[in-house]
Amino acid sequence: MKRVLIISYYWPPSGGSGVQRWVKFAKYLPSEGWQPVVYTPETLN
């Protein structure tokens, strides 16, 4: 299985308006033969 790197500043559970597009995109990648690897910054709260 091929891998794809998704770099996103926001990812659930933090979220934002643009996050849903990436989540849905990553959800369907495995059925097309791609393994998503998500990279996000560490939150400092």
C-alpha distance matrix in Angstrom:
0.0 3.8 6.6 9.9 13.2 15.8 19.3 21.9 25.3 25.6 23.3 24.5 26.9 28.7 27.9 29.7 30.0 27.0 24.6 24.1 22.5 19.7 19.3 19.1 16.7 14.2 15.0 13.7 10.5 8.4 10.3 9.4 5.6 5.8 6.5 10.1 12.1 15.8 18.6 22.2 25.5 27.4 30.2 33.6 35.8
3.8 0.0 3.8 6.9 10.3 13.2 16.5 19.4 23.0 23.7 21.8 23.6 26.1 27.5 26.5 28.0 28.3 25.0 22.9 22.9 20.9 17.9 18.3 18.4 15.4 13.2 14.9 13.7 10.0 9.2 11.6 9.7 6.5 4.9 6.0 8.8 10.5 14.0 16.5 20.1 23.4 25.7 28.5 32.0 34.4
6.6 3.8 0.0 3.8 6.7 9.8 13.0 15.9 19.4 20.2 18.5 20.5 23.0 24.1 23.3 24.9 25.5 22.2 20.0 20.4 18.7 15.4 15.8 16.6 13.7 11.2 13.5 13.1 9.5 9.4 12.5 11.1 8.5 5.3 4.6 5.9 6.9 10.4 12.7 16.4 19.6 21.9 24.8 28.2 30.6
9.9 6.9 3.8 0.0 3.8 6.5 9.8 12.7 16.4 17.3 16.0 18.5 21.1 21.8 20.7 22.0 22.3 18.9 17.0 17.7 15.8 12.4 13.6 14.5 11.4 9.4 12.4 12.3 8.9 10.3 13.3 11.6 10.2 6.5 6.2 5.1 6.1 8.5 10.6 14.1 17.4 20.1 22.8 26.3 28.7
13.2 10.3 6.7 3.8 0.0 3.8 6.4 9.7 13.1 14.5 13.6 16.5 19.1 19.3 18.5 19.8 20.6 17.2 15.3 16.8 15.2 11.6 13.0 14.9 12.1 10.0 13.5 14.3 11.4 13.0 16.2 15.0 13.8 10.0 8.6 6.1 4.9 6.0 7.2 10.6 13.8 16.6 19.4 22.8 25.4
15.8 13.2 9.8 6.5 3.8 0.0 3.8 6.3 9.9 11.0 10.4 13.5 16.2 16.1 14.9 16.0 16.8 13.5 11.6 13.3 11.9 8.3 10.1 12.3 10.0 8.4 12.1 13.4 11.3 13.6 16.6 15.7 15.3 11.6 10.3 6.8 6.0 4.8 6.1 8.5 12.0 15.0 17.2 20.8 23.1
19.3 16.5 13.0 9.8 6.4 3.8 0.0 3.8 6.9 9.1 9.6 13.2 15.6 14.7 13.9 14.8 16.0 12.9 11.4 14.0 13.1 9.7 11.8 14.6 12.7 11.5 15.1 16.8 15.0 17.3 20.3 19.5 19.1 15.4 13.9 10.3 8.5 6.0 4.9 6.1 8.9 12.4 14.5 17.9 20.4
21.9 19.4 15.9 12.7 9.7 6.3 3.8 0.0 3.8 5.5 6.7 10.5 12.8 11.5 10.3 11.0 12.5 9.8 8.3 11.4 11.1 8.3 10.3 13.5 12.5 11.7 14.9 17.1 16.1 18.6 21.4 21.0 21.1 17.5 15.9 12.2 10.7 7.4 6.4 5.4 8.0 11.3 12.5 16.0 18.0
25.3 23.0 19.4 16.4 13.1 9.9 6.9 3.8 0.0 3.8 6.8 10.4 12.0 9.7 9.1 9.7 11.9 10.1 9.0 12.7 13.2 11.0 12.6 16.0 15.6 14.9 17.8 20.3 19.6 22.0 24.8 24.6 24.8 21.2 19.4 15.6 13.7 10.1 8.3 5.4 6.3 9.3 9.7 12.9 14.9
25.6 23.7 20.2 17.3 14.5 11.0 9.1 5.5 3.8 0.0 3.8 6.9 8.6 6.3 5.4 6.6 9.4 8.2 6.3 9.9 11.3 9.6 10.4 13.9 14.3 13.8 16.0 18.9 18.9 21.1 23.8 24.1 24.5 21.2 19.3 15.5 14.2 10.4 9.7 6.9 8.3 10.2 9.7 13.2 14.3
23.3 21.8 18.5 16.0 13.6 10.4 9.6 6.7 6.8 3.8 0.0 3.8 6.2 5.8 5.2 7.9 10.4 9.3 6.0 8.6 10.5 8.4 7.8 11.6 12.5 11.3 13.0 16.3 16.5 18.3 21.0 21.8 22.2 19.0 16.8 13.2 12.2 8.7 9.2 7.2 9.6 10.9 10.9 14.5 15.4
24.5 23.6 20.5 18.5 16.5 13.5 13.2 10.5 10.4 6.9 3.8 0.0 2.9 4.8 4.8 8.4 11.0 10.9 7.4 8.7 11.6 10.2 8.3 11.7 13.6 12.4 13.0 16.6 17.5 18.9 21.3 22.7 23.3 20.4 18.1 14.9 14.2 11.1 12.1 10.3 12.4 12.7 12.0 15.4 15.5
26.9 26.1 23.0 21.1 19.1 16.2 15.6 12.8 12.0 8.6 6.2 2.9 0.0 3.8 5.6 9.3 12.3 13.0 9.8 11.0 14.3 13.1 11.1 14.3 16.5 15.1 15.5 19.2 20.2 21.3 23.7 25.3 25.8 23.0 20.5 17.4 16.5 13.4 14.1 11.8 13.2 12.7 11.4 14.4 13.8
28.7 27.5 24.1 21.8 19.3 16.1 14.7 11.5 9.7 6.3 5.8 4.8 3.8 0.0 3.8 7.0 10.6 11.5 9.1 11.3 14.3 13.4 12.4 15.7 17.5 16.6 17.6 21.1 21.8 23.4 25.9 27.1 27.6 24.6 22.2 18.8 17.6 14.1 13.8 10.8 11.5 11.2 9.2 12.1 11.6
27.9 26.5 23.3 20.7 18.5 14.9 13.9 10.3 9.1 5.4 5.2 4.8 5.6 3.8 0.0 3.7 7.0 7.9 5.7 8.0 10.9 10.6 10.0 13.1 14.9 14.7 15.8 19.0 20.0 22.1 24.3 25.2 26.2 23.3 21.4 17.9 17.3 13.8 14.1 11.5 12.9 13.6 12.1 15.1 14.9
29.7 28.0 24.9 22.0 19.8 16.0 14.8 11.0 9.7 6.6 7.9 8.4 9.3 7.0 3.7 0.0 3.8 5.6 5.5 7.9 10.3 11.0 11.4 13.8 15.4 16.1 17.4 20.2 21.2 23.8 25.7 26.3 27.6 24.7 23.3 19.7 19.4 16.0 16.1 13.5 14.6 15.9 14.2 17.0 16.7
30.0 28.3 25.5 22.3 20.6 16.8 16.0 12.5 11.9 9.4 10.4 11.0 12.3 10.6 7.0 3.8 0.0 3.8 5.7 6.8 8.6 10.5 11.4 12.8 14.5 16.0 17.2 19.4 20.8 23.7 25.1 25.5 27.3 24.7 23.9 20.4 20.7 17.6 18.1 16.0 17.5 19.2 17.8 20.6 20.4
27.0 25.0 22.2 18.9 17.2 13.5 12.9 9.8 10.1 8.2 9.3 10.9 13.0 11.5 7.9 5.6 3.8 0.0 3.8 5.7 6.0 7.4 9.3 10.9 11.6 13.3 15.1 17.0 17.9 21.1 22.6 22.6 24.3 21.5 20.9 17.5 17.9 15.0 15.6 14.1 16.1 18.4 17.7 20.8 21.3
24.6 22.9 20.0 17.0 15.3 11.6 11.4 8.3 9.0 6.3 6.0 7.4 9.8 9.1 5.7 5.5 5.7 3.8 0.0 3.8 5.5 5.5 6.3 8.8 10.0 10.8 12.4 14.9 15.8 18.6 20.4 20.8 22.2 19.4 18.3 14.8 15.1 12.1 13.2 11.8 14.2 16.2 15.8 19.2 19.7
24.1 22.9 20.4 17.7 16.8 13.3 14.0 11.4 12.7 9.9 8.6 8.7 11.0 11.3 8.0 7.9 6.8 5.7 3.8 0.0 3.8 5.5 5.0 6.1 8.4 9.9 10.5 12.8 14.5 17.2 18.5 19.2 21.1 18.8 18.1 15.0 16.1 13.8 15.7 14.8 17.6 19.3 18.9 22.4 22.6
22.5 20.9 18.7 15.8 15.2 11.9 13.1 11.1 13.2 11.3 10.5 11.6 14.3 14.3 10.9 10.3 8.6 6.0 5.5 3.8 0.0 3.8 5.6 5.4 6.2 8.7 10.0 11.4 12.7 15.9 17.0 17.1 19.2 16.9 16.9 14.0 15.5 13.6 15.6 15.4 18.4 20.8 20.9 24.4 25.1
19.7 17.9 15.4 12.4 11.6 8.3 9.7 8.3 11.0 9.6 8.4 10.2 13.1 13.4 10.6 11.0 10.5 7.4 5.5 5.5 3.8 0.0 3.8 5.5 4.9 6.0 8.5 10.2 10.7 13.7 15.6 15.5 17.0 14.2 13.7 10.5 11.8 9.8 12.0 12.3 15.6 18.1 18.7 22.4 23.5
19.3 18.3 15.8 13.6 13.0 10.1 11.8 10.3 12.6 10.4 7.8 8.3 11.1 12.4 10.0 11.4 11.4 9.3 6.3 5.0 5.6 3.8 0.0 3.8 5.4 5.2 6.1 9.0 10.2 12.6 14.4 15.3 16.6 14.2 13.2 10.2 11.7 10.0 12.7 12.9 16.3 18.1 18.6 22.3 23.1
19.1 18.4 16.6 14.5 14.9 12.3 14.6 13.5 16.0 13.9 11.6 11.7 14.3 15.7 13.1 13.8 12.8 10.9 8.8 6.1 5.4 5.5 3.8 0.0 3.8 5.5 5.0 6.7 9.0 11.6 12.4 13.4 15.5 13.8 13.6 11.5 13.9 12.9 16.0 16.5 20.0 21.9 22.4 26.1 26.8
16.7 15.4 13.7 11.4 12.1 10.0 12.7 12.5 15.6 14.3 12.5 13.6 16.5 17.5 14.9 15.4 14.5 11.6 10.0 8.4 6.2 4.9 5.4 3.8 0.0 3.8 5.5 5.7 6.6 10.0 11.1 11.0 13.0 11.0 11.4 9.3 12.0 11.6 14.7 15.9 19.5 21.9 22.9 26.7 27.8
14.2 13.2 11.2 9.4 10.0 8.4 11.5 11.7 14.9 13.8 11.3 12.4 15.1 16.6 14.7 16.1 16.0 13.3 10.8 9.9 8.7 6.0 5.2 5.5 3.8 0.0 3.8 5.5 5.3 7.8 10.1 10.5 11.5 9.0 8.4 6.0 8.8 8.8 12.3 14.0 17.8 19.9 21.2 25.0 26.3
15.0 14.9 13.5 12.4 13.5 12.1 15.1 14.9 17.8 16.0 13.0 13.0 15.5 17.6 15.8 17.4 17.2 15.1 12.4 10.5 10.0 8.5 6.1 5.0 5.5 3.8 0.0 3.8 5.8 7.1 8.5 10.3 11.7 10.3 9.7 8.5 11.4 11.7 15.3 16.8 20.5 22.1 23.2 27.0 27.9
13.7 13.7 13.1 12.3 14.3 13.4 16.8 17.1 20.3 18.9 16.3 16.6 19.2 21.1 19.0 20.2 19.4 17.0 14.9 12.8 11.4 10.2 9.0 6.7 5.7 5.5 3.8 0.0 3.8 5.7 5.7 7.1 9.4 8.8 9.7 9.5 13.1 14.0 17.6 19.5 23.3 25.2 26.5 30.3 31.4
10.5 10.0 9.5 8.9 11.4 11.3 15.0 16.1 19.6 18.9 16.5 17.5 20.2 21.8 20.0 21.2 20.8 17.9 15.8 14.5 12.7 10.7 10.2 9.0 6.6 5.3 5.8 3.8 0.0 3.8 5.5 5.3 6.6 5.1 6.5 6.8 10.6 12.2 15.8 18.3 22.1 24.3 26.0 29.8 31.3
8.4 9.2 9.4 10.3 13.0 13.6 17.3 18.6 22.0 21.1 18.3 18.9 21.3 23.4 22.1 23.8 23.7 21.1 18.6 17.2 15.9 13.7 12.6 11.6 10.0 7.8 7.1 5.7 3.8 0.0 3.8 5.3 5.1 4.9 5.5 7.5 11.1 13.4 17.1 19.8 23.6 25.3 27.3 31.0 32.5
10.3 11.6 12.5 13.3 16.2 16.6 20.3 21.4 24.8 23.8 21.0 21.3 23.7 25.9 24.3 25.7 25.1 22.6 20.4 18.5 17.0 15.6 14.4 12.4 11.1 10.1 8.5 5.7 5.5 3.8 0.0 3.8 5.6 7.3 9.1 11.1 14.8 16.9 20.6 23.2 26.9 28.8 30.5 34.3 35.6
9.4 9.7 11.1 11.6 15.0 15.7 19.5 21.0 24.6 24.1 21.8 22.7 25.3 27.1 25.2 26.3 25.5 22.6 20.8 19.2 17.1 15.5 15.3 13.4 11.0 10.5 10.3 7.1 5.3 5.3 3.8 0.0 3.8 5.8 9.0 10.9 14.6 17.0 20.4 23.2 27.0 29.2 31.2 34.9 36.5
5.6 6.5 8.5 10.2 13.8 15.3 19.1 21.1 24.8 24.5 22.2 23.3 25.8 27.6 26.2 27.6 27.3 24.3 22.2 21.1 19.2 17.0 16.6 15.5 13.0 11.5 11.7 9.4 6.6 5.1 5.6 3.8 0.0 3.8 6.8 9.8 13.1 16.1 19.4 22.6 26.2 28.4 30.7 34.3 36.2
5.8 4.9 5.3 6.5 10.0 11.6 15.4 17.5 21.2 21.2 19.0 20.4 23.0 24.6 23.3 24.7 24.7 21.5 19.4 18.8 16.9 14.2 14.2 13.8 11.0 9.0 10.3 8.8 5.1 4.9 7.3 5.8 3.8 0.0 3.8 6.3 9.5 12.5 15.7 18.9 22.5 24.8 27.2 30.8 32.8
6.5 6.0 4.6 6.2 8.6 10.3 13.9 15.9 19.4 19.3 16.8 18.1 20.5 22.2 21.4 23.3 23.9 20.9 18.3 18.1 16.9 13.7 13.2 13.6 11.4 8.4 9.7 9.7 6.5 5.5 9.1 9.0 6.8 3.8 0.0 3.8 6.5 9.8 13.1 16.4 19.9 21.8 24.3 27.9 29.8
10.1 8.8 5.9 5.1 6.1 6.8 10.3 12.2 15.6 15.5 13.2 14.9 17.4 18.8 17.9 19.7 20.4 17.5 14.8 15.0 14.0 10.5 10.2 11.5 9.3 6.0 8.5 9.5 6.8 7.5 11.1 10.9 9.8 6.3 3.8 0.0 3.8 6.3 9.8 12.8 16.5 18.6 20.9 24.5 26.5
12.1 10.5 6.9 6.1 4.9 6.0 8.5 10.7 13.7 14.2 12.2 14.2 16.5 17.6 17.3 19.4 20.7 17.9 15.1 16.1 15.5 11.8 11.7 13.9 12.0 8.8 11.4 13.1 10.6 11.1 14.8 14.6 13.1 9.5 6.5 3.8 0.0 3.8 6.6 10.1 13.5 15.4 18.1 21.6 23.9
15.8 14.0 10.4 8.5 6.0 4.8 6.0 7.4 10.1 10.4 8.7 11.1 13.4 14.1 13.8 16.0 17.6 15.0 12.1 13.8 13.6 9.8 10.0 12.9 11.6 8.8 11.7 14.0 12.2 13.4 16.9 17.0 16.1 12.5 9.8 6.3 3.8 0.0 3.8 6.6 10.2 12.3 14.7 18.3 20.5
18.6 16.5 12.7 10.6 7.2 6.1 4.9 6.4 8.3 9.7 9.2 12.1 14.1 13.8 14.1 16.1 18.1 15.6 13.2 15.7 15.6 12.0 12.7 16.0 14.7 12.3 15.3 17.6 15.8 17.1 20.6 20.4 19.4 15.7 13.1 9.8 6.6 3.8 0.0 3.8 7.0 9.5 12.3 15.7 18.3
22.2 20.1 16.4 14.1 10.6 8.5 6.1 5.4 5.4 6.9 7.2 10.3 11.8 10.8 11.5 13.5 16.0 14.1 11.8 14.8 15.4 12.3 12.9 16.5 15.9 14.0 16.8 19.5 18.3 19.8 23.2 23.2 22.6 18.9 16.4 12.8 10.1 6.6 3.8 0.0 3.8 6.5 8.8 12.3 14.8
25.5 23.4 19.6 17.4 13.8 12.0 8.9 8.0 6.3 8.3 9.6 12.4 13.2 11.5 12.9 14.6 17.5 16.1 14.2 17.6 18.4 15.6 16.3 20.0 19.5 17.8 20.5 23.3 22.1 23.6 26.9 27.0 26.2 22.5 19.9 16.5 13.5 10.2 7.0 3.8 0.0 3.8 6.3 9.2 12.2
27.4 25.7 21.9 20.1 16.6 15.0 12.4 11.3 9.3 10.2 10.9 12.7 12.7 11.2 13.6 15.9 19.2 18.4 16.2 19.3 20.8 18.1 18.1 21.9 21.9 19.9 22.1 25.2 24.3 25.3 28.8 29.2 28.4 24.8 21.8 18.6 15.4 12.3 9.5 6.5 3.8 0.0 3.8 6.4 9.4
30.2 28.5 24.8 22.8 19.4 17.2 14.5 12.5 9.7 9.7 10.9 12.0 11.4 9.2 12.1 14.2 17.8 17.7 15.8 18.9 20.9 18.7 18.6 22.4 22.9 21.2 23.2 26.5 26.0 27.3 30.5 31.2 30.7 27.2 24.3 20.9 18.1 14.7 12.3 8.8 6.3 3.8 0.0 3.8 6.0
33.6 32.0 28.2 26.3 22.8 20.8 17.9 16.0 12.9 13.2 14.5 15.4 14.4 12.1 15.1 17.0 20.6 20.8 19.2 22.4 24.4 22.4 22.3 26.1 26.7 25.0 27.0 30.3 29.8 31.0 34.3 34.9 34.3 30.8 27.9 24.5 21.6 18.3 15.7 12.3 9.2 6.4 3.8 0.0 3.8
35.8 34.4 30.6 28.7 25.4 23.1 20.4 18.0 14.9 14.3 15.4 15.5 13.8 11.6 14.9 16.7 20.4 21.3 19.7 22.6 25.1 23.5 23.1 26.8 27.8 26.3 27.9 31.4 31.3 32.5 35.6 36.5 36.2 32.8 29.8 26.5 23.9 20.5 18.3 14.8 12.2 9.4 6.0 3.8 0.0
